Structures are given as C-alpha cells and as structure tokens.
C-alpha cells in the first residue's frame, strides 16, 4: 500500500529532523576533509571500541529509522526480528568479532539467511521459504561481526519477471522509491539496497548484479556500488539469475566502507565453483589500496562510442568528472573506445546465454529449495497466473514465459557464451586497455533516474554496465553530480581482478570531487 499524503509529510519531517540532528553523537566532517559528514564503519567501530556506542544502540537506531522513513520508500522488504538479539550477543563478547563488529547491514532479498526471515526474490510464491543455512555472503558477514538487519526490496526475480522492466517493484514489497525525488526510479534490481543505503537505513548493504543491478541503483541513489569480478565473491545460497554474469557486491555511502565490506566477502566458496579462480587474487583488506593521491599518474580512458551521448545531463556531469581526474593528476586518454562497443549492446548471443542459464539455474534452485512452493519455472508461471491480482497487477510475466518457451541446445549456448566473452574481453575491454596502456575506463553510469511508471514500465536511455556484465569484469560506480537534484554516478571499469586499482581510483576521485549529499525526500511536485 502506498503511503498517504499525511504519512508522507510526517515521514519527510522525521527524515529531515534525523538528517539535521547530531547522529548518535557524530561530529560533522570539516568542509576541507573530503569525507562525507555521515559516519562510516571506521568511525562507528571507533565509538564502539571506546564505549561511546554499542551494537544494541546502533541496531536500535537503524530499526527506528526504518520504522519512521521506510513507509515512504518501500526499500526494506523485511526486518530481522532477531536483530537486537544478534547485537546483544556481539556486545557480550570480550573483544570485536571482526572488521564489521556491530555494524547493521541489509541484504538484497536474494540472499538466503538461516533465521526467521524469508528469502523470496520479491515473489509471493516463495513467502514460506526459510533456508536451512546462510548464504556464503551472509555467513561471512556474520563472521565479521555484522548484524543482519533485514532484507531489501528488489525488482521481482531480479528483473527477470517481465520483458518490460519495472525497477524496484515486487509483488511482496511494492514499489521502491528514490529518496532524492519520490516519483523517480531507484533503478535496476538492487534498488532497495541502493535506496536504503542512501537514506541511512543501515551502515551498508549487499546487492547483486547480472547487468547493471548494482552500479545503476548506486548511481540513481548517490551511493557507491561495487560489482566484483565474477568469482571473487561466492554466490552459494543466492537465488541465481545468469551465473556467468552474476556478482554479489557491496553498496555503501563511501568507497572506504565498500572496500571494508568487500574484504569480508571474498574467498573461495565450496558452494560456488567459479570462486576457485580467485585463489591468489583476492584480498582480505582492500582498504590498503585506498590512496587520496591515487589518481596521480593513472591512465584513464574515455570510451565515447555508445557510453557517452545518450544523456546531455550525464555527459555534462561526466565532463566535470574528467576535469576532476585531470586536476588530480590523472592522464585522461580521450577517446579510448571499446572496439566492440556497438556489437556488445546488440548481441544476439546475449539472449541465448541468458535464457539458457536462467532457466536451468532457476529450475535447479526451485527444485532443491526447502518448503512448499513452485518446484520449477513452469510451476512458478502457473502460480503467478493463479495469483494474478497481486503478482501481475502491474508487471506481466512475459520474461519468465519467454525463457520457459525458448529451448537452446548446449552447443548453441556454449558458442554464444564464447562469442560474448571474446567480444567483451580480449576484443573489448582488454583490447582498449592494452592499446592505450590504461589502468581503467571511466564513463557515466547512467542518466538521471526517470519517473516511475507502473503501467508502461521503465524508460532506458543508456548506461555503462554491459561490457563488464558480459565479460564478468569489475566495475565501481561513484557519485559524480546532480541534474536538477537527481543523482548521476560515473563508473570506473577494468579487467578481471582489478578491484584494487578501481578502488584506488574511485577513492581518490571521491575525495577530490566531494559530491555525495544526503537525500531530501522531495515530493513528486517539486522541481524537474
């Protein structure tokens, strides 16, 4: 149910008051420090260590924010009823459990947790699903001392429900709204995590990406989103989409917080064979790569063809970002086009790979998951038809139906996957990096978020995500500016396992640009 106008006014007032008040004793950063005023993991950990704060107080603070603000945003699909008990257990320890000790985090509702919460992909069909064990990422977060605060809303089935995308809408969670302007899209399927992190409903969050689902909502909600190399973070216990492209990654208000979170997630996962390739390539502490002067001497390419020119607002913000990079000492190579860019955006093999992998991965997941629910894609489609008044109220399921009907052979699939990888890797990202001796590419993540339209669906104007998605390579979106108050990010993209380089560049850019500001929850009738 959508909030009433009275509720909206009340929540706006409460949100503004929370933003204006000293946050749990927070001291605003100096104007020249380059650090946002919102306290991050390092600051909060220091307060817990010296006794000014504890995990219970911090968890209660976020639970209260969710109760007051989330009725406006629909970013949180479920709160963990045992969150305070988890916090009490952490406070009872003699010392910190790990680098996230006492930090409340939210997980996208694709990540299994062995507790009293559900794992549903936003679907009514899985409302009773309670897994017997944590997903690998959830287990690693708990081992690092995090409090699992709850689950975030998403595009149902990670956007696979319909051929017309409705970002942030699910039958279970409703429509997630953008906290910077409430009639605007939160963008792509990790929209709930992006909106919740932006609105300070948690310290940080977990998203997933197949193509754009971390970096796009990071851009639209003015937060940092890290899409790791496929295989860097284990996906065991995460509801699958397209396994050759699926990544699990952190979303946070700062690059430092994202780096801290990433270090707790990485490592070989016995439940995910793709992570075997990460041996010798992952790092437990990515903060050691963060350098305020990290842009000096870096060679950064500008892929103009396809990834610029689709949005005047995004281009203007990106041009300012290029100026920041140059001023900070980077060598900007412009243009530095991805040779296969136009092919990648209209690649017939993408449909083959996505349909083949999605059908088999989802059928396998549904067949093995415990509980009373559809056991196959065919049964899921039948369930949605039987519950059309809720499941299909706004969103058709032609995406699920199309995948179910398509029947590609293994040979067709393997040939298509090989072409996707060749064009996106050796002849794509790696080719331009090698030709110009680049550390990374930089481009607008996407245009300003469009208006929510539950009837006709989202407007897609362009974006940066496809090359890294098809290649399985890393990308990081960082806040870069605002168009009439609407956030726009830039993406740093590189070759496989280049997260240390991308984090260094993103951190130095963040420090030099100082863009992020807290949301204002503007109404639909305000401004642009």
JOKAHU-V429748 format. One record per residue. N is the residue number from 1. RES is the residue in one letter. OMEGA is omega in radians with two decimals (NA if undefined). BURIAL is 1 if it has 16 or more other C-alpha atoms within 10 Angstrom, else 0. Layout:
n: [N,N]
res: [RES,RES]
omega: [OMEGA,OMEGA]
burial: [BURIAL,BURIAL]
This chain:
n: [1,2,3,4,5,6,7,8,9,10,11,12,13,14,15,16,17,18,19,20,21,22,23,24,25,26,27,28,29,30,31,32,33,34,35,36,37,38,39,40,41,42,43,44,45,46,47,48,49,50,51,52,53,54,55,56,57,58,59,60,61,62,63,64,65,66,67,68,69,70,71,72,73,74,75,76,77,78,79,80,81,82,83,84,85,86,87,88,89,90,91,92,93,94,95,96,97,98,99,100,101,102,103,104,105,106,107,108,109,110,111,112,113,114,115,116,117,118,119,120,121,122,123,124,125,126,127,128,129,130,131,132,133,134,135,136,137,138,139,140,141,142,143,144,145,146,147,148,149,150,151,152,153,154,155,156,157,158,159,160,161,162,163,164,165,166,167,168,169,170,171,172,173,174,175,176,177,178,179,180,181,182,183,184,185,186,187,188,189,190,191,192,193,194,195,196,197,198,199,200,201,202,203,204,205,206,207,208,209,210,211,212,213,214,215,216,217,218,219,220,221,222,223,224,225,226,227,228,229,230,231,232,233,234,235,236,237,238,239,240,241,242,243,244,245,246,247,248,249,250,251,252,253,254,255,256,257,258,259,260,261,262,263,264,265,266,267,268,269,270,271,272,273,274,275,276,277,278,279,280,281,282,283,284,285,286,287,288,289,290,291,292,293,294,295,296,297,298,299,300,301,302,303,304,305,306,307,308,309,310,311,312,313,314,315,316,317,318,319,320,321,322,323,324,325,326,327,328,329,330,331,332,333,334,335,336,337,338,339,340,341,342,343,344,345,346,347,348,349,350,351,352,353,354,355,356,357,358,359,360,361,362,363,364,365,366,367,368,369,370,371,372,373,374,375,376,377,378,379,380,381,382,383,384,385,386,387,388,389,390,391,392,393,394,395,396,397,398,399,400,401,402,403,404,405,406,407,408,409,410,411,412,413,414,415,416,417,418,419,420,421,422,423,424,425,426,427,428,429,430,431,432,433,434,435,436,437,438,439,440,441,442,443,444,445,446,447,448,449,450,451,452,453,454,455,456,457,458,459,460,461,462,463,464,465,466,467,468,469,470,471,472,473,474,475,476,477,478,479,480,481,482,483,484,485,486,487,488,489,490,491,492,493,494,495,496,497,498,499,500,501,502,503,504,505,506,507,508,509,510,511,512,513,514,515,516,517,518,519,520,521,522,523,524,525,526,527,528]
res: [X,X,X,X,X,X,X,X,X,X,X,X,X,X,X,X,X,X,X,X,X,X,X,X,X,X,X,X,X,X,X,X,X,X,X,X,X,X,X,X,X,X,X,X,X,X,X,X,X,X,X,X,X,X,X,X,X,X,X,X,X,X,X,X,X,X,X,X,X,X,X,X,X,X,X,X,X,X,X,X,X,X,X,X,X,X,X,X,X,X,X,X,X,X,X,X,X,X,X,X,X,X,X,X,X,X,X,X,X,X,X,X,X,X,X,X,X,X,X,X,X,X,X,X,X,X,X,X,X,X,X,X,X,X,X,X,X,X,X,X,X,X,X,X,X,X,X,X,X,X,X,X,X,X,X,X,X,X,X,X,X,X,X,X,X,X,X,X,X,X,X,X,X,X,X,X,X,X,X,X,X,X,X,X,X,X,X,X,X,X,X,X,X,X,X,X,X,X,X,X,X,X,X,X,X,X,X,X,X,X,X,X,X,X,X,X,X,X,X,X,X,X,X,X,X,X,X,X,X,X,X,X,X,X,X,X,X,X,X,X,X,X,X,X,X,X,X,X,X,X,X,X,X,X,X,X,X,X,X,X,X,X,X,X,X,X,X,X,X,X,X,X,X,X,X,X,X,X,X,X,X,X,X,X,X,X,X,X,X,X,X,X,X,X,X,X,X,X,X,X,X,X,X,X,X,X,X,X,X,X,X,X,X,X,X,X,X,X,X,X,X,X,X,X,X,X,X,X,X,X,X,X,X,X,X,X,X,X,X,X,X,X,X,X,X,X,X,X,X,X,X,X,X,X,X,X,X,X,X,X,X,X,X,X,X,X,X,X,X,X,X,X,X,X,X,X,X,X,X,X,X,X,X,X,X,X,X,X,X,X,X,X,X,X,X,X,X,X,X,X,X,X,X,X,X,X,X,X,X,X,X,X,X,X,X,X,X,X,X,X,X,X,X,X,X,X,X,X,X,X,X,X,X,X,X,X,X,X,X,X,X,X,X,X,X,X,X,X,X,X,X,X,X,X,X,X,X,X,X,X,X,X,X,X,X,X,X,X,X,X,X,X,X,X,X,X,X,X,X,X,X,X,X,X,X,X,X,X,X,X,X,X,X,X,X,X,X,X,X,X,X,X,X,X,X,X,X,X,X,X,X,X,X,X,X,X,X,X,X,X,X,X,X,X,X,X,X,X]
omega: [3.13,3.12,3.08,3.11,3.11,3.10,-3.13,3.14,-3.12,-3.12,3.09,3.13,3.13,3.13,3.12,3.13,3.13,-3.12,-3.06,-3.06,3.01,-2.96,3.14,3.14,-3.10,3.04,-3.13,3.13,3.04,-3.11,-3.09,-3.02,-3.08,3.14,3.09,-3.11,-3.13,-3.09,-3.12,-3.04,-3.11,-3.14,-3.11,3.10,3.14,3.14,3.07,-3.10,-3.10,3.00,3.12,-3.06,3.00,-3.05,-3.13,3.14,-3.13,3.12,3.12,3.11,-3.11,3.07,3.11,3.09,3.11,-3.12,-3.09,-2.94,-3.01,3.03,3.09,-2.96,-3.04,-3.14,-3.08,-3.07,-3.12,3.07,3.11,-3.12,-3.13,-3.07,-3.13,3.07,3.07,3.14,3.12,3.12,3.10,3.13,-3.12,3.13,-3.14,3.14,-3.10,3.12,-3.09,-3.03,3.09,-3.05,3.08,-3.06,3.10,-3.13,3.08,-3.11,3.02,-3.05,2.88,-3.00,-3.10,3.02,-3.12,-3.13,-3.09,3.08,3.07,2.97,-2.86,-3.00,3.14,-3.04,3.04,-3.09,-3.10,-3.06,-3.13,-3.05,3.05,-3.05,-3.11,-3.14,3.08,2.86,-3.13,-3.12,3.11,3.12,-3.13,3.06,3.12,3.13,3.11,3.08,-3.13,2.95,3.09,-2.99,-3.10,-3.14,-3.13,3.09,-3.04,2.90,-3.00,-3.07,3.08,3.11,-3.11,-3.07,-2.97,3.03,3.03,-3.00,3.02,-3.02,3.05,3.10,2.97,3.14,-3.11,-3.01,-3.07,-3.06,3.01,-3.12,-3.14,-3.08,3.12,3.03,-2.82,3.09,-3.07,-3.11,2.99,2.99,2.95,-2.81,3.03,-3.06,-3.14,3.10,3.14,-3.13,-3.12,3.11,-3.14,-3.10,3.13,3.05,3.10,3.07,3.12,-3.08,3.13,3.03,3.01,-3.14,2.90,3.03,3.06,-2.94,2.92,-3.00,3.14,3.07,3.03,3.11,-3.05,-3.08,3.03,3.04,3.11,3.08,-3.14,2.97,-3.07,2.94,3.08,-3.09,3.11,-3.12,-3.09,-3.10,3.09,3.14,3.05,3.13,-2.97,3.00,3.10,-2.95,3.13,-3.14,-3.00,3.03,2.99,-3.08,-3.10,2.98,-3.01,3.14,3.12,3.07,3.13,-3.14,3.10,3.13,3.10,-3.12,-3.12,-3.13,3.11,-3.03,-2.93,3.08,-3.13,-3.12,-3.14,-3.13,-3.12,-3.10,-3.11,-3.08,3.10,-3.14,-3.10,3.12,-3.13,-3.09,-3.13,-3.10,3.13,-3.13,3.13,3.13,-3.13,3.09,-3.09,-3.07,3.12,3.13,-3.00,3.10,-3.06,3.13,3.13,3.11,-3.03,-3.09,-3.10,-3.13,-3.03,-3.06,3.13,-2.93,2.89,3.00,3.13,3.14,3.11,-3.13,3.13,3.13,-3.13,3.13,3.12,3.10,3.08,3.11,3.10,3.07,3.08,3.14,3.14,-3.11,-3.14,3.02,3.11,2.98,-3.10,3.13,-2.97,0.06,3.00,-3.00,2.96,-3.01,-3.05,-2.98,-3.08,3.07,-3.08,-3.08,-3.14,-2.99,-3.13,-3.12,3.13,3.11,-3.14,-3.10,-3.08,-3.12,-3.11,-3.08,-3.07,-3.12,-3.08,-3.14,-3.11,3.08,3.13,-3.13,-3.10,-3.13,-3.05,-3.04,-3.12,3.02,-3.11,-3.08,3.07,-3.08,-3.12,3.08,3.11,3.13,3.09,3.11,3.11,3.10,-3.13,3.10,-3.14,-3.13,-3.03,-3.09,3.09,-3.07,-3.03,-3.11,3.13,-2.96,3.01,3.10,-3.13,3.03,3.09,-3.10,3.13,3.12,-3.14,-3.07,-3.12,-3.08,3.13,3.11,3.10,3.13,3.10,3.13,-3.08,3.08,3.13,3.14,3.12,3.10,3.10,-3.10,-3.13,-3.09,-3.10,-3.10,-3.00,-3.12,-3.09,-3.07,-3.10,-3.13,-3.11,3.09,-3.11,-3.08,-3.05,3.14,-3.03,2.95,-3.06,2.97,3.06,-3.13,3.04,3.10,3.10,3.08,3.06,-3.10,-3.13,3.10,3.05,3.09,-3.08,-3.11,-3.06,3.14,-3.03,2.95,3.11,-3.09,-3.09,-3.13,-2.99,-2.79,-2.90,-3.10,3.14,3.13,-3.10,-3.13,-2.99,-3.07,-3.08,3.06,3.13,3.04,-3.12,3.09,-3.07,-3.12,-3.11,3.00,-3.07,3.11,-3.13,-3.05,3.01,3.11,2.94,-3.11,2.95,-3.03,-3.13,-3.12,-3.11,3.05,-3.11,3.12,3.11,3.14,-3.10,3.11,3.10,-3.13,-3.11,-3.14,3.14,3.09,3.12,-3.14,-3.10,-3.03,3.07,-3.00,-2.94,2.96,-3.08,-3.13,-3.12,3.10,-3.12,3.14,-3.08,-3.05,-3.06,2.95,-2.98,NA]
burial: [0,0,0,0,0,0,0,1,0,0,1,1,0,0,1,0,0,0,1,0,0,0,0,0,0,0,0,0,0,0,0,0,0,1,1,1,1,1,1,1,1,0,0,1,1,0,1,1,0,0,0,0,1,1,1,1,1,1,1,1,1,1,1,0,1,1,0,1,1,1,1,1,1,1,1,1,1,1,1,1,0,1,1,1,0,1,1,1,0,1,1,0,0,0,0,1,1,0,1,1,1,1,1,1,1,1,1,1,1,1,1,1,1,0,0,0,1,1,1,1,1,1,1,1,1,1,1,0,1,1,1,0,0,1,1,1,1,1,1,1,1,1,1,1,1,1,1,1,1,1,1,1,1,1,1,1,1,1,1,1,1,1,1,1,1,1,1,1,1,1,1,1,1,1,1,1,1,1,1,1,1,1,1,1,1,1,1,1,1,1,1,1,1,1,1,1,1,1,1,1,1,1,1,1,1,1,1,1,1,1,1,1,1,1,1,1,1,1,1,1,1,1,1,1,1,1,1,1,1,1,1,1,1,1,1,1,1,1,1,1,1,1,1,1,1,1,1,1,1,1,1,1,1,1,1,1,1,1,1,1,1,1,1,1,1,1,1,1,1,0,0,1,0,1,1,0,0,1,0,0,0,1,1,0,1,1,1,0,1,1,1,1,1,1,1,1,0,1,1,1,1,1,1,1,0,1,1,1,0,1,1,0,1,1,1,1,1,1,0,0,1,1,0,1,1,1,0,1,0,1,1,1,1,0,0,1,1,1,1,1,1,0,0,1,0,0,0,0,1,1,0,1,1,1,1,1,1,1,1,1,1,1,1,0,1,1,0,0,1,0,0,0,1,1,1,1,1,0,0,1,1,0,1,1,0,0,0,1,0,1,1,1,0,1,1,1,1,0,1,1,1,0,1,1,0,0,0,0,0,0,0,0,1,0,0,1,1,0,1,1,1,1,1,1,1,0,0,1,1,1,1,1,1,0,0,0,0,1,1,1,1,1,1,1,1,1,1,1,1,1,1,1,0,0,0,0,1,1,0,0,0,1,1,1,1,1,1,1,1,1,1,1,1,1,1,1,1,1,1,1,1,1,1,0,0,1,1,1,1,1,1,1,1,1,1,1,1,1,1,1,1,1,1,1,1,1,1,1,1,1,1,1,1,1,1,1,1,1,1,1,1,1,1,0,0,0,0,0]
